[in-house]
Amino acid sequence: MDQFKQGMRQLAGAVTVVTAGKHDDIAGLTATAVCSLTADPPRLLACLNMNGVTFELLRRHGRFCVNVIGEDDLRVAEAFAGMGHVPPTGKFGVGEWEMAEDRAPRLRSALVAFECKVHSVTMLSTHGLAIGDVTAVHVAPHCGPLLYHDGQFAGLAGLLPA
Amino acid sequence: MDQFKQGMRQLAGAVTVVTAGKHDDIAGLTATAVCSLTADPPRLLACLNMNGVTFELLRRHGRFCVNVIGEDDLRVAEAFAGMGHVPPTGKFGVGEWEMAEDRAPRLRSALVAFECKVHSVTMLSTHGLAIGDVTAVHVAPHCGPLLYHDGQFAGLAGLLPA
């Protein structure tokens, strides 16, 4: 249904990079299909294409990290979306990432990063719906959020008085 | 986990009004926890507090509508969030709504409205995760999208060149 895709272009979304894996077996992708589920317990969900490496690592290791991207990390969002310049060291060479033995990579400059343990994964046609129990939150707002709308990256603006 | 709530304030979201019910047994609420799931088949998901009337009607009638709100419908978003002025005729007196015998109310001025048939509902603690099969899409972009970030409504802005 082409009208569905056309309609979804009008649903603006915060840009995140979802990472999975650990040590040197890691992957990530730019995603907007992420949302809060419950605060008690702290839980969120992410919809990921099930054919990607990120989804495979998420399932294998049972952990992922949702990195919410700020305006000043546009190049990170582009790299993990397969656009823009990627250095020879790979996508994780763009931006400053904290790597750990037992956790998915975390972008140090994320507005907020949610470290998650997989609660459940539901497969629905082309996508996996991953629900994550949030185990750690790193909040560091320092610029406006990066958004995606109508096929373009954008920023946030105040509303004009009506 | 207060840090979770604080972190979620940094995850900007498109503002939608999710409606359910039919005829004169209708309800709706302002929500940002909506995202695309798969394009084939066209499917989306919405996370709703399970104690609300909207969720009750969604389950009872098996249908709902996701209305994506534009900047110029701020007052609609406010009314369905329990803020601002609500006329004696109720929330649906704010904005122009198409009512039908067998479908959930649709906001005529929505940037896009997705009519959905409930595919499944999963209860998770305080919230219900509703997955909807999209049965009709009404696309009518005419202004920028309304967003919610850090406790405030906002609009979209172009990015400044880096």
Interface residues (C-beta under 8 A of the other chain):
Chain A: M1 Q3 F4 K5 Q6 G7 M8 Q10 L11 A12 G13 A14 T16 T32 A33 V34 C35 S36 L37 T38 A39 D40 P41 P42 R43 L45 C47 V68 E71 L74 R75 L111 V112 F114 L124 S125 T126 H127 L129 I131 V134 V137 H138 V139 P141 P145 L147 H149 D150 F153 A154 G155 L156 A157 G158 L159 L160 A162
Chain B: M1 Q3 F4 K5 Q6 G7 M8 Q10 L11 A12 G13 A14 T16 T32 A33 V34 C35 S36 L37 T38 A39 D40 P41 P42 R43 L45 C47 V68 E71 L74 R75 L111 V112 F114 L124 S125 T126 H127 L129 I131 V134 V137 H138 V139 P141 P145 L147 H149 D150 F153 A154 G155 L156 A157 G158 L159 L160 A162
